[in-house]
C-alpha cells in the first residue's frame, strides 16, 4: 500500500494484495457468489447478525503457494435466485 499525490492523496495497492483480490473476484463466478472474502479479512470483522459466512476451504488461487480459505458472504434472510 502506498499514499500517492500532492493535492489529492489516494491509497493505492500493489503486488500480492491486488493479485489476491483479482483471484478472489474471479472465483465469485465459479462459486456462484456475489461476495467472497479471504480468511484473513474474515478474522478482522465483527460478526454481527446481518450476514451469513460460509467457509469454502482449501482453494488454490493462481500465483499463491498455499491454499486459501474463503468465505461466501450473504445477507441473512436473502435467498439468491
DSSP file (Angstrom, degrees, kcal/mol; ACC not computed):
  #  RESIDUE AA STRUCTURE BP1 BP2  ACC     N-H-->O    O-->H-N    N-H-->O    O-->H-N    TCO  KAPPA ALPHA  PHI   PSI    X-CA   Y-CA   Z-CA
    1    1 A X              0   0    0      0, 0.0     2,-0.3     0, 0.0    12,-0.2   0.000 360.0 360.0 360.0 143.7    0.0    0.0    0.0
    2    2 A X  E     -A   12   0A   0     10,-2.1    10,-2.5     2,-0.0     2,-0.5  -0.993 360.0-129.7-146.3 150.9    1.2    3.5   -0.7
    3    3 A X  E     -A   11   0A   0     -2,-0.3     2,-0.3     8,-0.2     8,-0.2  -0.897  35.0-178.4 -98.8 127.8   -0.1    7.0   -0.5
    4    4 A X  E     +A   10   0A   0      6,-2.4     6,-2.3    -2,-0.5    -2,-0.0  -0.926  30.3  51.1-128.2 153.4    0.3    9.0   -3.7
    5    5 A X        -     0   0    0     -2,-0.3     4,-0.1     4,-0.2     5,-0.0   0.165  51.6-135.1 103.1 143.9   -0.4   12.5   -4.8
    6    6 A X  S    S+     0   0    0      2,-0.1     3,-0.2     3,-0.1    -1,-0.0   0.842 102.3  23.1 -95.7 -45.7    0.3   16.0   -3.6
    7    7 A X  S    S+     0   0    0      1,-0.3     2,-0.6     0, 0.0    -2,-0.1   0.920 135.1  28.7 -88.1 -51.3   -3.0   17.7   -4.0
    8    8 A X  S    S-     0   0    0      2,-0.0     2,-0.4     0, 0.0    -1,-0.3  -0.936  81.3-152.4-114.2 109.3   -5.4   14.8   -3.9
    9    9 A X        -     0   0    0     -2,-0.6     2,-0.3    -3,-0.2    -4,-0.2  -0.653  16.9-179.5 -85.3 134.4   -4.0   11.9   -1.9
   10   10 A X  E     -A    4   0A   0     -6,-2.3    -6,-2.4    -2,-0.4     2,-0.5  -0.942  26.4-126.2-129.8 153.0   -5.1    8.4   -2.8
   11   11 A X  E     -A    3   0A   0     -2,-0.3     2,-0.4    -8,-0.2    -8,-0.2  -0.870  30.5-173.0 -97.2 129.8   -4.3    5.0   -1.4
   12   12 A X  E     -A    2   0A   0    -10,-2.5   -10,-2.1    -2,-0.5     2,-0.4  -0.941  11.4-146.8-124.2 147.9   -3.0    2.5   -4.0
   13   13 A X        +     0   0    0     -2,-0.4     2,-0.3   -12,-0.2    -2,-0.0  -0.884  17.4 179.7-114.8 145.8   -2.3   -1.2   -3.6
   14   14 A X    >   -     0   0    0     -2,-0.4     3,-0.9     4,-0.0     4,-0.4  -0.888  43.3  -1.1-135.0 164.3    0.4   -3.2   -5.4
   15   15 A X  T 3> S+     0   0    0     -2,-0.3     4,-2.4     1,-0.2     3,-0.2  -0.261 118.8  10.1  67.0-131.7    1.6   -6.7   -5.6
   16   16 A X  H 3> S+     0   0    0      1,-0.2     4,-2.9     2,-0.2     5,-0.2   0.822 125.6  54.8 -60.8 -38.9    0.2   -9.5   -3.5
   17   17 A X  H <> S+     0   0    0     -3,-0.9     4,-2.3     1,-0.2    -1,-0.2   0.944 113.3  42.1 -61.2 -47.9   -2.9   -7.6   -2.2
   18   18 A X  H  > S+     0   0    0     -4,-0.4     4,-2.2     2,-0.2    -2,-0.2   0.893 114.8  51.1 -67.1 -40.3   -4.0   -6.7   -5.8
   19   19 A X  H  X S+     0   0    0     -4,-2.4     4,-2.1     2,-0.2    -2,-0.2   0.932 111.7  46.8 -62.4 -47.4   -3.2  -10.2   -7.1
   20   20 A X  H  X S+     0   0    0     -4,-2.9     4,-2.5     1,-0.2     5,-0.2   0.918 111.3  51.7 -62.4 -44.1   -5.2  -11.9   -4.3
   21   21 A X  H  X S+     0   0    0     -4,-2.3     4,-2.4    -5,-0.2    -1,-0.2   0.911 109.9  49.5 -59.2 -43.9   -8.2   -9.5   -4.8
   22   22 A X  H  X S+     0   0    0     -4,-2.2     4,-2.0     1,-0.2    -1,-0.2   0.903 111.6  48.2 -62.6 -42.7   -8.3  -10.3   -8.5
   23   23 A X  H  X S+     0   0    0     -4,-2.1     4,-1.4     2,-0.2    -2,-0.2   0.898 112.5  48.0 -67.1 -41.0   -8.2  -14.0   -8.0
   24   24 A X  H  X S+     0   0    0     -4,-2.5     4,-0.9     2,-0.2    -2,-0.2   0.899 110.1  52.7 -67.3 -40.3  -11.0  -13.9   -5.4
   25   25 A X  H >X S+     0   0    0     -4,-2.4     3,-0.8     1,-0.2     4,-0.6   0.918 109.1  49.2 -61.1 -43.5  -13.1  -11.7   -7.6
   26   26 A X  H >X S+     0   0    0     -4,-2.0     4,-0.9     1,-0.2     3,-0.6   0.822 104.8  60.4 -64.4 -30.8  -12.7  -14.2  -10.5
   27   27 A X  H 3X S+     0   0    0     -4,-1.4     4,-2.4     1,-0.2    -1,-0.2   0.730  86.4  76.7 -70.0 -23.0  -13.7  -17.0   -8.1
   28   28 A X  H <<>S+     0   0    0     -4,-0.9     5,-2.7    -3,-0.8     4,-0.3   0.909  96.5  45.6 -55.1 -45.3  -17.1  -15.4   -7.4
   29   29 A X  H X<5S+     0   0    0     -3,-0.6     3,-1.1    -4,-0.6    -1,-0.2   0.925 112.1  51.0 -65.7 -44.3  -18.4  -16.6  -10.8
   30   30 A X  H 3<5S+     0   0    0     -4,-0.9    -1,-0.2     1,-0.3    -2,-0.2   0.867 117.9  38.2 -61.3 -37.8  -17.0  -20.1  -10.3
   31   31 A X  T 3<5S-     0   0    0     -4,-2.4    -1,-0.3     2,-0.1    -2,-0.2   0.310 109.1-122.1 -97.3   8.0  -18.6  -20.4   -6.9
   32   32 A X  T < 5 +     0   0    0     -3,-1.1     2,-0.4    -4,-0.3    -3,-0.2   0.937  64.9 139.8  50.6  55.0  -21.8  -18.6   -7.8
   33   33 A X      < -     0   0    0     -5,-2.7    -1,-0.2    -6,-0.1     3,-0.2  -0.981  52.5-154.4-131.6 139.6  -21.3  -16.0   -5.2
   34   34 A X  S    S+     0   0    0     -2,-0.4     2,-0.4     1,-0.3    -1,-0.1   0.784  88.8  24.6 -78.5 -28.6  -21.9  -12.2   -5.1
   35   35 A X        +     0   0    0     38,-0.3    38,-2.4    -7,-0.1     2,-0.4  -0.972  62.2 174.1-144.8 125.3  -19.3  -11.7   -2.4
   36   36 A X  E     -B   72   0B   0     -2,-0.4     2,-0.3    36,-0.2    36,-0.2  -0.967   8.3-171.4-123.9 144.3  -16.3  -13.7   -1.3
   37   37 A X  E     -B   71   0B   0     34,-2.0    34,-2.8    -2,-0.4     2,-0.1  -0.961  24.8-110.7-131.9 153.4  -13.7  -12.7    1.3
   38   38 A X  E  >  -B   70   0B   0     -2,-0.3     4,-2.6    32,-0.2    32,-0.2  -0.375  28.3-113.4 -77.9 161.0  -10.5  -14.2    2.4
   39   39 A X  H  > S+     0   0    0     30,-1.9     4,-2.0     1,-0.2     5,-0.1   0.863 117.4  57.9 -59.6 -38.1   -9.9  -15.9    5.7
   40   40 A X  H  4 S+     0   0    0     29,-0.2     4,-0.4     1,-0.2    -1,-0.2   0.921 110.6  41.4 -60.7 -45.1   -7.5  -13.1    6.7
   41   41 A X  H >> S+     0   0    0      1,-0.2     3,-1.5     2,-0.2     4,-0.6   0.898 109.8  59.0 -69.4 -40.4  -10.2  -10.4    6.2
   42   42 A X  H >< S+     0   0    0     -4,-2.6     3,-1.3     1,-0.3    -2,-0.2   0.883 100.2  57.3 -54.6 -41.3  -12.8  -12.6    7.8
   43   43 A X  T 3< S+     0   0    0     -4,-2.0    -1,-0.3     1,-0.3    -2,-0.2   0.675 102.5  55.2 -67.5 -17.4  -10.8  -12.7   11.0
   44   44 A X  T <4 S+     0   0    0     -3,-1.5    -1,-0.3    -4,-0.4    -2,-0.2   0.569  91.2  98.4 -90.5  -9.6  -10.8   -8.8   11.2
   45   45 A X  S << S-     0   0    0     -3,-1.3     2,-0.7    -4,-0.6    -3,-0.0  -0.419  73.5-127.8 -83.5 151.8  -14.6   -8.5   11.1
   46   46 A X        -     0   0    0     -2,-0.1     2,-0.9     0, 0.0    -2,-0.1  -0.894  33.3-134.4 -88.2 116.0  -17.1   -8.0   13.9
   47   47 A X        +     0   0    0     -2,-0.7     2,-0.1     2,-0.1     5,-0.0  -0.636  34.9 175.4 -83.2 106.4  -19.5  -10.8   13.2
   48   48 A X        -     0   0    0     -2,-0.9     3,-0.4     1,-0.0    -1,-0.0  -0.227  45.0 -96.6-100.0-171.0  -23.0   -9.3   13.5
   49   49 A X  S    S+     0   0    0      1,-0.2    -2,-0.1    -2,-0.1    27,-0.0   0.289 105.8  76.4 -91.8  10.0  -26.5  -10.6   12.9
   50   50 A X  S    S+     0   0    0     25,-0.1    26,-2.5     1,-0.1     2,-0.3   0.708  91.5  45.6 -94.2 -21.8  -26.8   -9.2    9.4
   51   51 A X  E     -C   75   0B   0     -3,-0.4     2,-0.4    24,-0.3    24,-0.2  -0.909  62.0-142.5-129.2 150.4  -24.6  -11.6    7.4
   52   52 A X  E     -C   74   0B   0     22,-3.6    22,-2.1    -2,-0.3     2,-0.5  -0.882  16.3-157.9-102.6 141.3  -24.0  -15.4    7.0
   53   53 A X  E     -C   73   0B   0     -2,-0.4     2,-0.5    20,-0.2    20,-0.2  -0.980   7.6-173.0-122.7 118.7  -20.5  -16.6    6.4
   54   54 A X  E     -C   72   0B   0     18,-2.4    18,-2.9    -2,-0.5     2,-0.2  -0.953  21.2-132.8-114.4 119.8  -20.0  -20.0    4.7
   55   55 A X  E     -C   71   0B   0     -2,-0.5     2,-0.5    16,-0.2    16,-0.2  -0.465  14.1-165.6 -75.4 139.3  -16.4  -21.2    4.6
   56   56 A X  E     -C   70   0B   0     14,-3.4    14,-2.3    -2,-0.2     3,-0.3  -0.965  26.1-149.5-119.6 108.1  -15.1  -22.7    1.3
   57   57 A X  E     +     0   0B   0     -2,-0.5    12,-0.2    12,-0.2    11,-0.1  -0.425  56.3   8.8 -88.9 153.3  -11.9  -24.5    2.3
   58   58 A X  E    S+     0   0B   0      1,-0.2     2,-0.4    -2,-0.1    11,-0.2   0.883  70.6 173.2  55.0  55.3   -8.6  -25.2    0.6
   59   59 A X  E     -C   68   0B   0      9,-3.1     9,-3.0    -3,-0.3     2,-0.7  -0.765  26.7-138.0 -91.7 135.0   -9.0  -23.0   -2.5
   60   60 A X        -     0   0    0     -2,-0.4     2,-0.5     7,-0.2     7,-0.1  -0.852  17.2-164.0 -93.6 118.9   -6.0  -22.7   -4.8
   61   61 A X    >   -     0   0    0     -2,-0.7     3,-2.3     5,-0.4   -37,-0.1  -0.896  30.4-107.6-101.5 129.0   -5.5  -19.2   -6.1
   62   62 A X  T 3  S+     0   0    0     -2,-0.5   -39,-0.1     1,-0.3     3,-0.1  -0.278 106.1  23.5 -55.5 132.8   -3.2  -18.8   -9.1
   63   63 A X  T 3  S+     0   0    0      1,-0.3     2,-0.4     2,-0.0    -1,-0.3   0.361 100.5 106.9  91.0  -4.4    0.0  -17.2   -8.0
   64   64 A X    <   -     0   0    0     -3,-2.3    -1,-0.3     1,-0.1     4,-0.1  -0.878  56.4-155.4-108.5 140.2   -0.3  -18.3   -4.4
   65   65 A X  S    S+     0   0    0     -2,-0.4     2,-0.2    -3,-0.1    -1,-0.1   0.912  77.2  53.8 -75.4 -44.9    1.8  -21.1   -2.9
   66   66 A X  S    S-     0   0    0      1,-0.1    -5,-0.4    -6,-0.0     2,-0.1  -0.589  91.1-104.5 -95.9 153.1   -0.5  -22.0   -0.1
   67   67 A X        -     0   0    0     -2,-0.2     2,-0.4    -7,-0.1    -7,-0.2  -0.417  38.5-144.2 -68.4 151.2   -4.2  -23.0   -0.2
   68   68 A X  E     - C   0  59B   0     -9,-3.0    -9,-3.1    -2,-0.1     2,-0.5  -0.935   5.6-138.9-123.9 141.1   -6.6  -20.3    0.9
   69   69 A X  E     -     0   0B   0     -2,-0.4   -30,-1.9   -11,-0.2     2,-0.3  -0.854  26.0-175.6 -93.9 133.9   -9.8  -20.4    2.8
   70   70 A X  E     -BC  38  56B   0    -14,-2.3   -14,-3.4    -2,-0.5     2,-0.4  -0.877  14.8-137.9-123.8 161.2  -12.5  -18.0    1.6
   71   71 A X  E     -BC  37  55B   0    -34,-2.8   -34,-2.0    -2,-0.3     2,-0.5  -0.967   8.4-137.5-121.4 134.8  -16.0  -17.2    2.9
   72   72 A X  E     -BC  36  54B   0    -18,-2.9   -18,-2.4    -2,-0.4     2,-0.5  -0.780  25.6-153.4 -81.6 131.1  -19.2  -16.7    0.9
   73   73 A X  E     + C   0  53B   0    -38,-2.4     2,-0.3    -2,-0.5   -38,-0.3  -0.941  20.4 167.9-113.0 126.2  -21.0  -13.8    2.4
   74   74 A X  E     - C   0  52B   0    -22,-2.1   -22,-3.6    -2,-0.5     2,-0.3  -0.974  38.4-109.5-133.9 150.4  -24.8  -13.5    2.2
   75   75 A X  E >   - C   0  51B   0     -2,-0.3     3,-2.0   -24,-0.2   -24,-0.3  -0.611  44.8-105.1 -76.1 134.4  -27.3  -11.2    3.9
   76   76 A X  T 3  S+     0   0    0    -26,-2.5     3,-0.1    -2,-0.3    -1,-0.1  -0.357 106.4  19.7 -61.3 137.0  -29.4  -13.1    6.4
   77   77 A X  T 3  S+     0   0    0      1,-0.2     2,-0.5    -3,-0.0    -1,-0.3   0.417  97.5 118.4  83.8  -1.2  -32.9  -13.7    5.1
   78   78 A X    <   -     0   0    0     -3,-2.0     2,-0.5     2,-0.0    -1,-0.2  -0.875  46.8-162.7-103.5 124.8  -31.8  -13.1    1.5
   79   79 A X        -     0   0    0     -2,-0.5     2,-0.4    -3,-0.1    -3,-0.0  -0.923  14.0-137.1-108.4 126.9  -32.2  -16.0   -1.0
   80   80 A X              0   0    0     -2,-0.5    -6,-0.0     1,-0.1    -2,-0.0  -0.687 360.0 360.0 -83.8 129.5  -30.3  -15.9   -4.2
   81   81 A X              0   0    0     -2,-0.4    -1,-0.1     0, 0.0    -2,-0.0   0.433 360.0 360.0 -85.9 360.0  -32.3  -17.0   -7.3
